[in-house]
């Protein structure tokens, strides 16, 4: 705890290393309890080889981030924004996860100063029980050592092992620096450990003599697991406790501190006593049950074990009960678990356990045969005997019960894990057992279609693709290629099915317009021709309501979420309020700010509005005040209006401009005199929860309010008396309300967290028609068009929708674009078109001037598109993909030219045409570059290996840059070394004399292409990894894009930045200059492509593609 309480930030990491059984997990759990008591436990992850979710290395960082979001509100808010920009970040590699899910949100936390004086701790236990954990450590340890998460400590435990120690073990010189501490539990003096073991045994074995306790202490050596197993063994029976104690005492010995002889002999004794008196066939069955417990893909019940080894449930249960000192049945899920990882270690070790040893290969073959046999017997057509194919499954009465009865636990396990066991049936790439292959062939031919039906009923259809792809990787022998071909064909079918499923999820309904961030608020211009939306990314976007097209660029200036927007009466100005505590006024046509922000509020501004004459602005804030401003000068008029007992959430002027209404978290509505700031009458009381929205009726005689109590209320604006009862119908918070426009004000529209828009009769409170369904997240803002015939709504689902106010039907055209992150962009040689590739698996071509899409998306890749480029003549496009292929397309029609280029064994990360357009070069995650004939797709020469025009340059995750001879594939010269993290992007200068590289170390570097020597110092300025770099056509400037969401332009000779950074995107994935050097195109994880006009030392984003 001394390390925990040291707030000097000297040692932010602590690694406790110890042999199996030395008590690491017990210490980790105890530490968690102590930290929780002091409110210092920020998160924990206990790795376990028994539980698939706890041995998957991709889960560690997202789990910790999730817990940190609950520990810190600021962390949670920032994390939410990160996930909005890239919803797939939790599926990516730890190097990316650490930056986006930990470092970036924690930076926001540190700015608040919230944890000064005490340091929260993350606990990660049993690293050695997680597969490929080195991938996590090589990402998180440097971040700790480089103090990228200051004020956050990490406590690790593991056994010794190179996959962990190579990242965490440090020499004494580094240790003295105080960045990381190492503690070796097995090096603690034996007498200290045995003192603790003695206390434990005395507490658990009350009737044992001190002499016997000492014998058991000596037998335990320094292994807590030995002592714990003794206790479970002796106390696990009411009848044989004394006999078992005597048996253990006979084993008395004093092994070397870390010798496993003692624990092995104890395990041997426990197994021997359990099987005492059994015939050999019974003993073999008991061992088969034990071997199955430690060999299944996930813990299973006794019933499933009995089915896998072909014995009765009673036999399986009796065997497990007899071994309750090493195994236990969980009371909640009835599954069998081992108490400690040292028991499976013992069972699997032929050297330590000759009698009871489990040969993993032999037993995995047994389990695979059992899975295929059970599926062969129990899978059949119409698994649940459904009455009709014309009924949806959910429409069948008692469907859940039918599924549970028709697909019992053992069949479910086999359906999920047959491929897991198949993969374990071979070692050193040897072919699988012939008997298994025969059963697999029968399954493929006769039962696979019924397996798919069962997976569909279990709602696990998406797992089929993973399972089949796992099967393809298994060596099944040359003569079984036909069977493998059928499985590959099934994989292709599922890949297409998943694309269709994904496309359906992202298909937009008519009448919806999409934005790059959540919509917090909206406002219509007085004539209804322009819609303004305020977004959580701090931008304001305006739209032409007739066409659905965005008008100009987003208005940028706020540094936090835009919570409220409103038009001036003449439509020439827009006022906005933000969580950055400011009010801003903008020119509607140009998006330019009109004067400086209005700064007087001390907390988030939640609501703003113009007065009817456009001369004043009212604002409400979480600081509990209402303020009135001169709309022309920005000066505050009078003192703040004070009276609410909590945050002000909504404000509005009366039609005559003489009164202001406000709603608050104090559950009241108030009316104020604009001139004096005095309240008019008492607060309006009636809501039982916070007020979210208020508005005057067109005649000023009534006020409507919406609330967290799920209701809408109407009040007499003069007396504060409620007019009728609350309007009830919403099933969640009401976020926005307003009256229909003059002259009638007879209807009210409301938007709610129940995802619906509702229209009410303002006099009676009855709902008019059905709720408007279409949004897939909270509805945050609603408004009537001036004619009262249409309604517009904005939502956290990032869409704006227009509705017929009478029928609720959606109106307008679809607003379409990429539905996934944009990963790569490039100009055509004439600068007239832009090509983009996306995680949605498509390639798109856009008009570079208007941003309009040219034709339909190019569909053909079965996974994410990573890189795209035009041919020099602009007639073809090349693309690379996660599906491991390169494709060439007709740039005009989108038709594929020939078959995919196949040869890479991992994702294709980069593609480019040669200057004459006759060859294509591709780079891949398989650490190989290939050159292809651009016309035929045939490979030219051997692959270029060594990382892992006339020259080709490549960058790698080994932090280096290489140059290759494009004809021979041979490396030219030595590696270019200097970057301290992965190299993400490289490019030649136009004259070929220089190379530029961008890296995860946040820098851009320029190199002499002939010598490999760096030219000048690294270009520094980005706040996160550099993802893409390119030279300008004249070679005098370099553009770079980064995970910090900015694009930067540099002087290629000096490294000095040219102008300010270009902001407006999410994470930048790709950048490029136009052929004339006057424009830059960028693609981003916010699903958009942007074009920037470069004019001397400044840039302006003038066009953005439809999202």
FIBA-118309 format. One record per residue (C-alpha): residue in three letters; x, y, z. Coordinates in steps of 0.001 Angstrom, whole numbers, plus 500000, padded with zeros to 6 digits. Example, Ala and Ser with C-alpha at 12.3 -4.5 7.8 and 13.67 -1.06 7.14 Angstrom:
// FIBA-118309
ALA512300495500507800/SER513670498940507140/
***
This chain:
// FIBA-118309
UNK500000500000500000/UNK503012502293500350/UNK503302502238496557/UNK499576503019496210/UNK499726505936498620/UNK502829507475497009/UNK501270510329494983/UNK504589511544493546/UNK503987509735490230/UNK507473508246490538/UNK506398504621490037/UNK503216504207488031/UNK503595500462487414/UNK504074497540489807/UNK504653493947488675/UNK504304491161491234/UNK505831488009489797/UNK505575484594491447/UNK505535480896490693/UNK502178479110490527/UNK500573478767493928/UNK502474481548495696/UNK499301483566496333/UNK499402486221493599/UNK495668486209492860/UNK494800486218496555/UNK496987489281497026/UNK495448490928493951/UNK491916490323495249/UNK492845491598498709/UNK494392494697497159/UNK491195495307495191/UNK489129495156498391/UNK491421497624500156/UNK491456499979497173/UNK487669499796496898/UNK487308500780500553/UNK489421503876499870/UNK487647504560496519/UNK490944504091494675/UNK490036501015492600/UNK489570502416489093/UNK489287499033487376/UNK490385495397487399/UNK490745492437485062/UNK491385488899486321/UNK492672486771483455/UNK491639483112483448/UNK492472480381481000/UNK489214478627481984/UNK486894481386480754/UNK487153482372477055/UNK486225486014477693/UNK488943486263480354/UNK491716484768478240/UNK491061486930475163/UNK493640489729475063/UNK491391492060473043/UNK489034492270476052/UNK491472493664478626/UNK491712497322477563/UNK487988497783476680/UNK486984496227480040/UNK489270498570481968/UNK488029501559479934/UNK484425500585480716/UNK485170500506484451/UNK487084503801484280/UNK484021505387482669/UNK482062504553485820/UNK484904505718488048/UNK485202509125486345/UNK482345511007484650/UNK484829513023482572/UNK486500509820481400/UNK483076508404480503/UNK482008511468478524/UNK485267511503476543/UNK485107507757475965/UNK481571508140474620/UNK482846510623472031/UNK485682508274471058/UNK483210505455470512/UNK480947507712468465/UNK483876508380466122/UNK484874504717465866/UNK482433502126467141/UNK484787499264466228/UNK487695500456468381/UNK487117497677470939/UNK487766495119468183/UNK491099496629467165/UNK494581495793468377/UNK495727496906471863/UNK498180499479470452/UNK495178501385469072/UNK492922500585472045/UNK495379502017474585/UNK495623505324472699/UNK491907505788472096/UNK490296504054475087/UNK492785504936477837/UNK495238507720476996/UNK492849510099475226/UNK490028509969477831/UNK492530510088480714/UNK494068513281479299/UNK490625514883479653/UNK490423513660483261/UNK493808515135484149/UNK492764518554482844/UNK490027518651485481/UNK492497518192488360/UNK489943515814489872/UNK492432513297491293/UNK495180515559492576/UNK496590514222495850/UNK495511510609495338/UNK496127508129492550/UNK493564505584491277/UNK494839502063490551/UNK494115499496487823/UNK494665495833488823/UNK495384493194486145/UNK495904489689487546/UNK497336486482486057/UNK498674487928482814/UNK500169484527481960/UNK496659483020481707/UNK495742485343478818/UNK496544484317475242/UNK498894486669473351/UNK499074488976476362/UNK502353490401475047/UNK500247492345472515/UNK498636494187475437/UNK501868494694477336/UNK503826496106474408/UNK501097498745474089/UNK500412499590477722/UNK503869499341479340/UNK505476502084477184/UNK502452504297477893/UNK503039503807481629/UNK506792504322481429/UNK506440507412479243/UNK503871508826481685/UNK501172509142479041/UNK498611508406481777/UNK499967510441484687/UNK498063509966487906/UNK496904506424487038/UNK498721503412488488/UNK498808499824487206/UNK499330496717489355/UNK500158493505487445/UNK500608489910488600/UNK501858486897486660/UNK504021483836486730/UNK507563484165485328/UNK507515483792481564/UNK509193485479478630/UNK505915486705477107/UNK505409488813480259/UNK508896489383481672/UNK510270490713478360/UNK507930493684478789/UNK507796494133482565/UNK511145492912483874/UNK513640495727484350/UNK517276495974485348/UNK518368497701488533/UNK519363500876486704/UNK515880501319485282/UNK514352500285488556/UNK516144503097490290/UNK514432505545487979/UNK511221504693489792/UNK509084504298486676/UNK508179500645487311/UNK508634498383490300/UNK509305494626490144/UNK508589492335493074/UNK509340488611492978/UNK506972486848495355/UNK508905483571495221/UNK512014485393496499/UNK510354486425499762/UNK512101484814502715/UNK510678481395503454/UNK510052482061507156/UNK507896485110506332/UNK505762483115503891/UNK505411480196506302/UNK504320482503509107/UNK501348483513506933/UNK500659479896505934/UNK500714478895509637/UNK498140481564510518/UNK495923480390507646/UNK496104476697508648/UNK495486477468512335/UNK492398479457511398/UNK490989476812509023/UNK491968473592510887/UNK490851474305514438/UNK491240470778515920/UNK494761470103514637/UNK497715470173517034/UNK500529472703516754/UNK502936469888515885/UNK500693468746513026/UNK500305472341511854/UNK504082472671511698/UNK504354469492509617/UNK501787470890507157/UNK503576474243507089/UNK506852472487506242/UNK505101470471503546/UNK503681473659502013/UNK507107475191501504/UNK506269478609500052/UNK503151477470498168/UNK499888478856499486/UNK497998476636497048/UNK499391473557498827/UNK497988474752502150/UNK494663475791500581/UNK494274472403498857/UNK495015470568502118/UNK492255472552503845/UNK489728471787501085/UNK490727468105501064/UNK490532467613504843/UNK487400469709505499/UNK485545468572502377/UNK484023465552504125/UNK482209465034507433/UNK483235461374507708/UNK486805460990506527/UNK488331464250507713/UNK490684462711510271/UNK491707459910507900/UNK492486462412505152/UNK494515464513507591/UNK496561461443508530/UNK497126460659504838/UNK498411464180504237/UNK500663464061507318/UNK502263460888505954/UNK503349462924502932/UNK505278465183505333/UNK508352466603503722/UNK510143469885503344/UNK510555470545499633/UNK512697473341498262/UNK510745476582498274/UNK509765476441494598/UNK509915472655493996/UNK506538471315492845/UNK507203467865494282/UNK505032468570497306/UNK501966469886495465/UNK502333467158492820/UNK502366464454495489/UNK499314466029497114/UNK497405466090493816/UNK498485462480493188/UNK497204461447496616/UNK493847463216496075/UNK493322461468492721/UNK494422458116494166/UNK491960458306497076/UNK489114459354494768/UNK489663456319492533/UNK490422453874495335/UNK488608450578494809/UNK487624451327491196/UNK488119448758488444/UNK490557449812485727/UNK487703450693483326/UNK486110452844486047/UNK489462454490486801/UNK489933455297483125/UNK486449456850482990/UNK487231458975486078/UNK490420460202484416/UNK488522460883481198/UNK486092463076483174/UNK488950464966484861/UNK490766465409481535/UNK487576466782479981/UNK487176469341482763/UNK490603470799481970/UNK490312470458478158/UNK486962471978477172/UNK486925475371475460/UNK484875476800478325/UNK483664475360481657/UNK480701472978481207/UNK478148471182483374/UNK478340467566484575/UNK475574466713482086/UNK477621468028479150/UNK480731466217480439/UNK478744462957480631/UNK477606463371477016/UNK481142464149475775/UNK482740461096477468/UNK479680458788477185/UNK478909458072480819/UNK475952458703483105/UNK475431462105484724/UNK475592460361488104/UNK479092459026487400/UNK480320462433486234/UNK478807464177489243/UNK480215461619491719/UNK483698461978490223/UNK483613465766490492/UNK482238465633494049/UNK485056463284495042/UNK487577465852493831/UNK486046468903495473/UNK489418469926496916/UNK490652470663493372/UNK487404471047491390/UNK484096472706492231/UNK480614473074490756/UNK479492476688490587/UNK476088477077492261/UNK474830479647489748/UNK475650478134486339/UNK476229474510487532/UNK479491474409485564/UNK482681472709486758/UNK485770474836487457/UNK489284474164488781/UNK490279475947491973/UNK493760476786490727/UNK495694476802487451/UNK498386474553489001/UNK496013471542488800/UNK495637471627484967/UNK499417472211484790/UNK499915468994486767/UNK497386467032484687/UNK498971468069481373/UNK502593467446482436/UNK503829463964481483/UNK507028464602483436/UNK505265465508486697/UNK502299463151486339/UNK502978459805484684/UNK499939457937486084/UNK497192460498485544/UNK498672462469482658/UNK496351463856479956/UNK497787463633476436/UNK496222466786474994/UNK496299465654471368/UNK494656462295472159/UNK491974463861474346/UNK491214466673471895/UNK490633464047469184/UNK488242462293471593/UNK486350465566472231/UNK486210466442468520/UNK484773463034467703/UNK482252463476470512/UNK481182466895469155/UNK480749465617465598/UNK478913462515466847/UNK476495464479469019/UNK475761466920466158/UNK475289463989463762/UNK472702462441466092/UNK470839465557467197/UNK470901468020464284/UNK468017467673461840/UNK465613469626459651/UNK463284472047461482/UNK465127471712464793/UNK462292473161466882/UNK459399471633464913/UNK458157475103463989/UNK454621475105462573/UNK455204477323459526/UNK457999479037457606/UNK455626481970457077/UNK455882482917460751/UNK458825484783462211/UNK460495482792464995/UNK459508485430467532/UNK455878484991466504/UNK455882481276467443/UNK454302480671470811/UNK456775479364473415/UNK459744479683471056/UNK462297480053473888/UNK461093476859475534/UNK461161475033472196/UNK464760476099471579/UNK465876475035475077/UNK464253471609474654/UNK465420471025471070/UNK468986472300471517/UNK470137471013474934/UNK473365472177476560/UNK475584469457475084/UNK474398470189471526/UNK474836473938472050/UNK478409473373473268/UNK479206471184470247/UNK477725473724467822/UNK479857476501469316/UNK483159474668469836/UNK483572471800467345/UNK486030473900465339/UNK487971474810468508/UNK488607471137469248/UNK489355470438465570/UNK492106473044465724/UNK493613471268468746/UNK493691467896466942/UNK496985468588465201/UNK500505469623466182/UNK503288471153464067/UNK500900471488461086/UNK500486467701460786/UNK497279466446459192/UNK494298465687461429/UNK493399462104462415/UNK491750460283459489/UNK488754459157461560/UNK488080462787462469/UNK488362463802458804/UNK485803461151457850/UNK483330462410460446/UNK483995466018459413/UNK483273465171455774/UNK479942463583456759/UNK479097466648458843/UNK479955468989455942/UNK477820467058453471/UNK474814466175455605/UNK474589468260458745/UNK476138471679458135/UNK472916473252456912/UNK471130472069460090/UNK474040473378462170/UNK473444476797460605/UNK469750476521461482/UNK470640475722465105/UNK473070478652465285/UNK470356480916463911/UNK467895479737466563/UNK470551480335469239/UNK471012483884467874/UNK474678483129467115/UNK474610483214463329/UNK477465485724463260/UNK479741483133464950/UNK479375480774461982/UNK481819482794459911/UNK484463482738462676/UNK483987478995463205/UNK484252478173459499/UNK487287480396459022/UNK488914478586461969/UNK488194475291460204/UNK489891476426456991/UNK493144476991458905/UNK493328473331459996/UNK495545470956458000/UNK493190468276456601/UNK495542466711454042/UNK495820466967450262/UNK493146464381449468/UNK490500466309451382/UNK490733469487449293/UNK487181469038447971/UNK485778469148451491/UNK487898472202452269/UNK486588473829449084/UNK483005473338450262/UNK483806474922453604/UNK485493477870451854/UNK482416478255449664/UNK480298478385452823/UNK482653481037454230/UNK482137483184451124/UNK478367482844451488/UNK478551483963455110/UNK480837486877454291/UNK478284488136451770/UNK475476487494454264/UNK477252489536456928/UNK477768492402454444/UNK474054492365453589/UNK473190492252457295/UNK475548495165457973/UNK474116497112455048/UNK470592496621456337/UNK471621497932459717/UNK473036501094458196/UNK470338501632455552/UNK468760505043456075/UNK465062505576455699/UNK463778508338453421/UNK463574511675455190/UNK466711511247457306/UNK469889513332457044/UNK473040512135458761/UNK475637514111460705/UNK479145513156461834/UNK478248513456465533/UNK475257513259467857/UNK472655515997467433/UNK471965517898470651/UNK469689520616469244/UNK468188522081466083/UNK466444525216464819/UNK464597526183461618/UNK465039529526459905/UNK461887531713459941/UNK461081530793456350/UNK461796527110456931/UNK464426526913454189/UNK467445526314456413/UNK467910523915459306/UNK470694524447461852/UNK471916521526463972/UNK474188521720467017/UNK476437518708467491/UNK478253517097470400/UNK481573517571468560/UNK481220521346469014/UNK480186522083465405/UNK477050523642463932/UNK475853522358460564/UNK473273523995458306/UNK471131522203455732/UNK468912523098452799/UNK465564521659453879/UNK464388521295450293/UNK467295519139449082/UNK468757517757452292/UNK472195518988451207/UNK474593520513453689/UNK475073524267453200/UNK478769525108453349/UNK481147523946456007/UNK480409523316459686/UNK480625526393461921/UNK483653525845464144/UNK484596527745467259/UNK483041526064470270/UNK485415523783472161/UNK482706521495473558/UNK479196520235472756/UNK476726522670471203/UNK473648522391473402/UNK471316524943471809/UNK470912526873468523/UNK468358529446467350/UNK467851531682464291/UNK467369535422464494/UNK463909536617463290/UNK465365537735459925/UNK467244534440459508/UNK470575536210458972/UNK472163535143462244/UNK472339532020464396/UNK472963532043468138/UNK474480529023469861/UNK475125527955473441/UNK477721525386474414/UNK479156523287477184/UNK482268525479476827/UNK480278528047478934/UNK479948530539476037/UNK477279532008473749/UNK478236532713470113/UNK476539534537467212/UNK477230533436463618/UNK476524534727460128/UNK474051532234458705/UNK475341532544455132/UNK479087532383455729/UNK479366530544459027/UNK481737533251460276/UNK481454534291463935/UNK480083537794464458/UNK482268539189467272/UNK483802537378470233/UNK481965534802472348/UNK479739536066475180/UNK481550535004478344/UNK479887535461481720/UNK478360532080482533/UNK480468529944484874/UNK479046526614483716/UNK477588524959480622/UNK475140527069478574/UNK472105524866477957/UNK469644527081476076/UNK469628530234473927/UNK467012532274472020/UNK466641535587470131/UNK464039538153471151/UNK461256538730468576/UNK462942541957467373/UNK466342540279467115/UNK467997542847469396/UNK468499540681472456/UNK469526537127473281/UNK468555535126476357/UNK470651532260477715/UNK470187529715480478/UNK472991527834482186/UNK473902525105484610/UNK475220527917486823/UNK471553528391487808/UNK471130531792486100/UNK469297533338483147/UNK471129536147481335/UNK470055538684478684/UNK472575540028476142/UNK472666542781473536/UNK472664540751470321/UNK474768543322468451/UNK477467544102471012/UNK477495540984473171/UNK477315543061476362/UNK475178541758479205/UNK471984543712479907/UNK471424544007483643/UNK472221541463486291/UNK471694537708485968/UNK468147536498486751/UNK468503534411489898/UNK465847532335491635/UNK466095528756490411/UNK467493526336492970/UNK469296524200490391/UNK470550524200486792/UNK468579526144484164/UNK467885523844481212/UNK465655525829478848/UNK464710529456478086/UNK462421531272475618/UNK461078534786474910/UNK457369535534474866/UNK456010536646471433/UNK455901540295472567/UNK459476540115473894/UNK458459541371477343/UNK458763538100479253/UNK461143535148479439/UNK460214531630480519/UNK462764529249482016/UNK462783525595483093/UNK465143524041485602/UNK466397520890487256/UNK464628522184490370/UNK461400520830488734/UNK459887524318488299/UNK459016526710485470/UNK459531530462486033/UNK458477533607484125/UNK460627536759484292/UNK460207540442483356/UNK462756541083480612/UNK463389544703481639/UNK463828544244485391/UNK464792540579485738/UNK462164540228488455/UNK460155536976488601/UNK456492537337487630/UNK454504535356490135/UNK455499532135491900/UNK457256529173490261/UNK454999526813488299/UNK455020523524490217/UNK453640520170489122/UNK456386518169487439/UNK457947515454489604/UNK461348515556487914/UNK463650517927486037/UNK462306520295483378/UNK464052519825480028/UNK462233522174477648/UNK459858525180477733/UNK458120527323475085/UNK455440530012474782/UNK452342529544472648/UNK452116531879469594/UNK449678534187471448/UNK451841534238474608/UNK448982533036476814/UNK450216529520477469/UNK453520527796478223/UNK454389524179477444/UNK457000522200479375/UNK458598518753479014/UNK460213516806481819/UNK462221513801482971/UNK458945512608484542/UNK457983511484480965/UNK455131514015480706/UNK454243517229478861/UNK452348519998480710/UNK450579523203479601/UNK450346526218481942/UNK448514529557481996/UNK451379531960481297/UNK449886534702483539/UNK448815532701486603/UNK451002529619486458/UNK447937527400486859/UNK448117524061484970/UNK445651523791482074/UNK444398520239482362/UNK446395517230483499/UNK449807516084482256/UNK450026514687478695/UNK450970511057479193/UNK452189508598476566/UNK455967508786476442/UNK457725505909478227/UNK460955507817478856/UNK462233511366479419/UNK460739514146477296/UNK463643516226475935/UNK462009518821473678/UNK458579520472473267/UNK457107523313471225/UNK453761524703469997/UNK452647524664466374/UNK453114528136464772/UNK450669531023464512/UNK447884531592464365/UNK446449528555466130/UNK449038527032468456/UNK446587524168468676/UNK449157521388468562/UNK452258520524470557/UNK455113518320469368/UNK457400516452471768/UNK460575514372471373/UNK461632511740473890/UNK464267509265475015/UNK461783506547474012/UNK463013507285470419/UNK459622508691469335/UNK458119512004468260/UNK454516512650469347/UNK451919515281468434/UNK449292516378470972/UNK446133518467470967/UNK447251521511472981/UNK443795522020474549/UNK442803518478475504/UNK446169516748475870/UNK445050513859473670/UNK447595512356471317/UNK446965512967467606/UNK447669509776465691/UNK450376507242466472/UNK453897508077467649/UNK456394508836464842/UNK458842505920464760/UNK462143506006462883/UNK464879507246465170/UNK467141504607466747/UNK468259506718469713/UNK467058509555471957/UNK465152512375470211/UNK466813515540471525/UNK465120518367469615/UNK461886518983467673/UNK460369521906465785/UNK457452522734463465/UNK458078524165460013/UNK456562527679459598/UNK453560526280457711/UNK452816523841460538/UNK452564520990458027/UNK455930519386458738/UNK458012518586461801/UNK461773518233462015/UNK463529516185464696/UNK467140515568465690/UNK468499512558467540/UNK471497510956469199/UNK471392508471466291/UNK473185511264464316/UNK470215511859462000/UNK467750514646461263/UNK464314513528460127/UNK461443515427458526/UNK457861514231459108/UNK454425515017457803/UNK452874516663460882/UNK449456515166460172/UNK450343511576459218/UNK453766511037460790/UNK455094509809457440/UNK458788510435456769/UNK459442513058454060/UNK462438513819451860/UNK465203511932450081/UNK467848509636451440/UNK471094511281452487/UNK473729508630451660/UNK477477508057451852/UNK479930505718453519/UNK478519503836456489/UNK481934503077458005/UNK485213504873458695/UNK486956506267455584/UNK490407504642455498/UNK491974505946452278/UNK491468508819449808/UNK493200509991446621/UNK492744512573443837/UNK492543511700440176/UNK495453513130438154/UNK493271515951436788/UNK492032516827440279/UNK488405516486439246/UNK487545513359441171/UNK488296511788444519/UNK488291508090445330/UNK487678506823448862/UNK487813503404450532/UNK485972502550453717/UNK485440500065456516/UNK481984499526454975/UNK483756497393452339/UNK483083499764449422/UNK485005502109447146/UNK483355505418446133/UNK484140508108443567/UNK483156511732444263/UNK483077514959442326/UNK485961516883443907/UNK484229520258443450/UNK480707519486444630/UNK481239516495446892/UNK478448514640445073/UNK478934510874444623/UNK479574509752441045/UNK477664506531440479/UNK477058503737442968/UNK479589502354445450/UNK482043499797444010/UNK481089496583445816/UNK483113493389445639/UNK485465493256448558/UNK484189491025451344/UNK485775493057454126/UNK487043496560454972/UNK488809498531452209/UNK492164499827453473/UNK493767501646450523/UNK492764503123447138/UNK494527504906444264/UNK493796506167440729/UNK495807505016437742/UNK497806507855436100/UNK495235508189433278/UNK492336508282435763/UNK490546505409434048/UNK491165502731436684/UNK491163502473440450/UNK493083499961442542/UNK491958498932446037/UNK493316496738448835/UNK491268495116451554/UNK491087493161454805/UNK489877490281452581/UNK493596489875451574/UNK492967490776447916/UNK493813493592445496/UNK491140494680442985/UNK491161496890439893/UNK488013498797438886/UNK486794500813435933/UNK486793504315437408/UNK483796505416435323/UNK481453502441435701/UNK482616500853438940/UNK482855497445437255/UNK485704495177438402/UNK488383494605435763/UNK489292490931435981/UNK489428488758439085/UNK490849489806442455/UNK494668489588442752/UNK495284486826445293/UNK498579485985446963/UNK498768487837450261/UNK498092485782453413/UNK497037488740455558/UNK495204492064455145/UNK496375494285452280/UNK497357497604453857/UNK498522499739450913/UNK498295499827447100/UNK499645502090444338/UNK500059502240440541/UNK503465502597438884/UNK503956505918437020/UNK503219504246433657/UNK500102502537435024/UNK501318499099433986/UNK502128497707437431/UNK500595497754440878/UNK502458497403444163/UNK500768496150447325/UNK501858495885450951/UNK500315493557453497/UNK500119492538457124/UNK501962489371456040/UNK505078491656455931/UNK505447491091452180/UNK505231493500449239/UNK504110492231445857/UNK504230493717442343/UNK501444492783439936/UNK500761493235436235/UNK497993495834436330/UNK496247494370433271/UNK496361490628434017/UNK496776490504437786/UNK499729488141437426/UNK502510488575440024/UNK505757489994438632/UNK508791488382440266/UNK509054487096443819/UNK507524488859446829/UNK509692491508448524/UNK510606490315452010/UNK512793491938454605/UNK510712493815457186/UNK508820491915457991/UNK509428504433439120/UNK512560502122439944/UNK512295501936443707/UNK509626501179446260/UNK509588502417449851/UNK507826500703452744/UNK507217501355456451/UNK506649498707459095/UNK505547497971462652/UNK509214497204463384/UNK509596501050463489/UNK511757501157460315/UNK511617502333456679/UNK513051500289453751/UNK513792500976450078/UNK513511498191447507/UNK514452497664443876/UNK511117497523442090/UNK512394495115439419/UNK514252492577441539/UNK512555492896444900/UNK515927493184446614/UNK516346495642449518/UNK518585498625448726/UNK520836499723451567/UNK520184499439455291/UNK517023500035457254/UNK516165503697457975/UNK516055503820461763/UNK514909506662463986/UNK511211506248464713/UNK510372504845468166/UNK506988503352467212/UNK505202501853464199/UNK505672503546460831/UNK502161504023459415/UNK502803505837456123/UNK505676506542453685/UNK506040508413450380/UNK508740509490447894/UNK509276513129446971/UNK508450513898443300/UNK512165513834442370/UNK512743510580444264/UNK515551512082446350/UNK513697512180449656/UNK511295509989451595/UNK508762511149454156/UNK507436508872456910/UNK504741509205459590/UNK504737507194462796/UNK502830506279465935/UNK505575508169467807/UNK503619511326466764/UNK506368512572464408/UNK506982513084460691/UNK510520512421459365/UNK512273513165456070/UNK515097510899454870/UNK517688510929452083/UNK516378508130449882/UNK519876507065448798/UNK521714507013452131/UNK518870506581454597/UNK520192509485456654/UNK517550511683458323/UNK517316515199456885/UNK516915517490459868/UNK515013516820463074/UNK511621515083463330/UNK508611517322462580/UNK506787517652465895/UNK503326519047466506/UNK500834516212466323/UNK499386515077469644/UNK498904511466468570/UNK500102508928466005/UNK500640510105462406/UNK498611507910460060/UNK499246509367456593/UNK501859511560454851/UNK502368512913451326/UNK504572515380449420/UNK503109518282447440/UNK503642518033443650/UNK506545520515443806/UNK508134518673446744/UNK508228521816448889/UNK505513520898451340/UNK504392517822453225/UNK500891517090454472/UNK500223514783457413/UNK497104513387459065/UNK496897512063462595/UNK494876510253465244/UNK494725513695466951/UNK492002514562464376/UNK494095517250462621/UNK495707517713459226/UNK499017519628459199/UNK501113521169456407/UNK504910521433456826/UNK507794523075454971/UNK509482519994453541/UNK512967521542453850/UNK512844523021457362/UNK510087521052459073/UNK508396524270460147/UNK504574524133460230/UNK502846526195457529/UNK499775527873458992/UNK497563526385461674/UNK496418522787461883/UNK493287521927459887/UNK490522520754462196/UNK487015519439461714/UNK487410515685461339/UNK487530512704463654/UNK490653510511463473/UNK492434511118460144/UNK493114507957458141/UNK494414509324454821/UNK495636512589453233/UNK496779513620449760/UNK497578516753447699/UNK495685517581444514/UNK497818517533441332/UNK498023521343441322/UNK499035521435444976/UNK496247523862445849/UNK493984521425447617/UNK494279518635450173/UNK491857515753450550/UNK491452513871453826/UNK489452510828454914/UNK488452510087458485/UNK486901507665460957/UNK483938510078461138/UNK482849508486457814/UNK483546511668455795/UNK485864512925453083/UNK486927516600453235/UNK488653518859450717/UNK490771521802451930/UNK491771524789449803/UNK495389525833450482/UNK496024529554450126/UNK499485530663451204/UNK499702529869454918/UNK496101529038455573/UNK493579526445454565/UNK489830526324454380/UNK487618523270454192/UNK485244524103451363/UNK483589520823450486/UNK482544517726452320/UNK481097514586450868/UNK477746513245451977/UNK478197510946454881/
***
